[in-house]
Amino acid sequence: MAILRSTSTQSTQSLNRLWAVVSLTGLSWLATTLPAMAHHPFGGKAPTNFVEGFLSGLGHPVIGLDHFIFVIAIGLIAARQARGIFVVAAFLLTAMLGTSLHLASVNLPASELVIAGSVVAFGAMLLFEKNLNLLMMVQLGAIAGLFHGYAYGEAVIGAEMAPILSYLAGFTLIQFGIAAVAQQIGRAILQRTPGQPTAIRFSGLAICAAGLVFLTTSLVG
């Protein structure tokens, strides 16, 4: 039995190290490619119909790596909360509100800096074992969603109502999917290794590193 427990522990440690290396290398590499990548699947052209709006909504949070990495972070954080789905829900709802504010010509200053800062902040939260309380996490998720959604609004300025609505549906659906997958991966890691697993900590480090690249890019851009 002792041998079996030792083998299981070694296996868990190996998986944690593998996840750590993959997340740190992958996210850092993605972040360094940011200046060369577009934030919109249609190259900045506003969608003209329902299908284009939906596809644009699906693509924007994936091609926009600052958004993509943040959604991974919020999914991993949700995995550590008993009711983490409320953090994700707050982010998704206020993201739609943020897009609406942009379309209504309401200005949210320094949005790119806040978005980059949100990546750094949520990555940093994954470095520590102690969680913030749920209400505070919901509030932070909501603030982040407002600014991420505001950035999404740029892609549909001038579009008709049908593509705007499908765009909102598209980016909400894809972000929910990404966050849900990250949450399930986080829970699987936490079930294998109680406390603050190395894999989660290194994921947070990788997310922080990516966020610092985004922040630097925003400051010098």
C-alpha positions in Angstrom: 0.0 0.0 0.0 2.9 2.4 0.8 4.4 1.7 -2.6 1.0 2.4 -4.3 0.6 5.7 -2.4 4.2 6.7 -3.2 3.6 5.9 -6.9 0.3 7.9 -6.9 2.1 10.9 -5.2 4.9 10.8 -7.8 2.3 10.6 -10.6 0.4 13.6 -9.2 3.7 15.6 -8.8 4.7 14.7 -12.4 1.3 15.9 -13.8 1.5 19.1 -11.8 5.0 19.8 -13.1 3.9 19.0 -16.7 0.9 21.3 -16.4 3.1 24.0 -14.9 5.6 23.9 -17.7 3.0 23.8 -20.4 1.0 26.7 -18.9 4.0 28.9 -18.3 5.6 28.2 -21.7 2.4 28.3 -23.7 0.8 31.4 -22.2 4.1 33.3 -22.2 4.7 32.5 -25.9 1.2 33.5 -26.7 1.6 36.8 -25.0 4.8 37.6 -26.9 2.9 37.1 -30.2 0.3 39.7 -29.2 1.6 42.6 -31.3 1.4 40.4 -34.4 -2.2 39.2 -33.9 -5.5 40.8 -34.7 -8.3 41.3 -32.1 -11.0 40.6 -34.6 -11.7 37.7 -37.0 -13.0 40.1 -39.7 -10.0 42.4 -39.5 -11.9 45.3 -38.0 -14.9 45.2 -40.4 -18.3 45.4 -38.6 -20.5 42.3 -39.1 -23.4 42.9 -41.5 -25.7 40.0 -40.7 -26.7 37.6 -37.9 -24.2 34.9 -38.8 -21.3 37.3 -39.2 -22.1 38.8 -35.8 -22.2 35.4 -34.1 -19.0 34.3 -35.7 -17.3 37.5 -34.8 -18.5 37.1 -31.2 -17.1 33.6 -31.1 -13.8 34.7 -32.5 -13.0 38.0 -30.6 -12.4 36.5 -27.1 -10.1 33.8 -28.6 -8.1 35.9 -31.1 -7.8 38.7 -28.5 -5.3 36.9 -26.3 -5.7 39.3 -23.4 -9.3 38.4 -23.2 -8.7 34.7 -23.7 -6.1 34.4 -21.0 -8.2 36.4 -18.6 -11.2 34.0 -19.1 -8.9 31.1 -18.3 -7.8 32.8 -15.1 -11.4 33.5 -14.0 -12.3 29.9 -14.7 -9.4 28.6 -12.6 -10.4 31.0 -9.8 -14.0 29.8 -10.0 -12.7 26.3 -9.5 -11.4 27.3 -6.0 -14.7 28.9 -4.9 -17.7 26.8 -3.6 -20.0 29.0 -5.8 -17.5 30.1 -8.3 -20.1 30.1 -11.1 -21.3 33.4 -9.7 -17.9 35.0 -10.4 -18.1 33.8 -14.0 -21.7 34.9 -14.3 -20.9 38.4 -13.1 -18.1 38.7 -15.6 -20.3 37.6 -18.5 -23.3 39.8 -17.6 -21.2 43.0 -17.2 -19.2 42.2 -20.4 -22.5 42.6 -22.3 -23.2 45.8 -20.4 -19.7 47.1 -21.3 -20.3 46.5 -25.0 -23.7 48.3 -24.7 -21.9 51.3 -23.0 -19.4 51.5 -25.9 -22.2 51.4 -28.4 -23.9 54.2 -26.5 -20.7 56.3 -26.7 -20.1 56.2 -23.0 -16.4 56.4 -22.4 -14.5 54.1 -20.1 -11.0 55.6 -19.8 -7.8 53.6 -20.0 -9.7 50.4 -20.9 -6.7 48.6 -22.3 -4.7 49.3 -19.2 -7.5 48.1 -17.0 -7.9 44.9 -19.1 -4.1 44.2 -18.9 -4.2 44.9 -15.2 -7.1 42.5 -14.7 -5.0 39.7 -16.3 -2.1 40.5 -13.9 -4.4 40.7 -10.8 -6.4 37.5 -11.5 -3.2 35.7 -12.3 -1.7 36.9 -9.0 -4.7 35.6 -7.1 -3.8 32.1 -8.3 -0.4 32.3 -6.7 -1.8 32.2 -3.2 -3.8 29.5 -1.4 -6.1 31.8 0.4 -9.2 32.9 -1.6 -10.9 36.3 -1.4 -14.5 36.1 -0.2 -17.1 35.3 -2.8 -18.7 38.8 -2.8 -15.4 40.5 -3.4 -14.6 38.1 -6.2 -18.0 38.7 -7.8 -17.4 42.5 -7.6 -13.9 42.2 -9.2 -15.3 39.9 -11.9 -18.0 42.4 -12.7 -15.6 45.3 -13.0 -13.3 43.3 -15.2 -16.3 42.2 -17.4 -17.3 45.8 -17.8 -13.9 46.8 -19.3 -13.5 43.6 -21.4 -17.0 44.1 -22.8 -16.3 47.7 -23.5 -13.3 46.6 -25.7 -15.5 44.1 -27.5 -17.9 46.9 -28.4 -15.3 48.4 -30.8 -15.9 45.5 -33.2 -19.6 46.2 -33.8 -19.7 50.0 -34.0 -22.0 50.9 -36.9 -23.6 47.4 -37.1 -27.3 46.8 -37.2 -29.2 45.4 -34.2 -29.3 41.7 -35.5 -25.6 41.3 -35.8 -25.0 43.2 -32.5 -27.3 40.8 -30.7 -25.7 37.7 -32.3 -22.3 39.1 -31.5 -23.3 39.4 -27.8 -24.5 35.8 -27.8 -21.4 34.6 -29.5 -18.9 36.1 -27.2 -20.9 35.2 -24.1 -21.2 31.6 -25.3 -17.5 31.2 -26.1 -16.3 32.8 -22.9 -18.7 30.6 -20.8 -17.2 27.6 -22.6 -13.6 28.6 -22.0 -14.2 29.4 -18.3 -16.1 26.2 -17.8 -13.3 24.1 -19.3 -10.7 25.9 -17.2 -12.9 25.5 -14.1 -13.2 21.7 -14.6 -9.4 21.4 -15.2 -8.8 23.4 -12.0 -11.2 21.2 -10.0 -9.5 18.1 -11.3 -6.1 19.4 -10.2 -7.5 20.5 -6.8 -9.0 17.0 -6.2 -5.7 15.4 -6.9 -3.7 17.8 -4.8 -5.4 19.6 -1.8 -4.3 23.1 -0.8 -2.5 25.2 -3.5 -1.2 22.8 -6.1 2.0 23.7 -8.0 0.1 23.5 -11.3 -2.4 26.2 -10.2 0.4 28.4 -8.8 2.5 28.1 -12.0 -0.6 28.8 -14.1 -1.1 32.0 -12.1 2.6 32.9 -12.7 2.2 32.4 -16.5 -1.0 34.5 -16.5 0.8 37.3 -14.6 3.7 37.2 -17.1 1.3 37.4 -20.0 -0.6 40.3 -18.3 2.7 42.2 -17.8 3.4 41.8 -21.5 -0.1 43.2 -22.3 0.4 46.0 -19.8 3.8 47.0 -21.4 2.3 46.8 -24.9 -0.6 49.1 -23.8 1.8 51.6 -22.2 4.2 51.9 -25.1 1.6 51.5 -27.9 
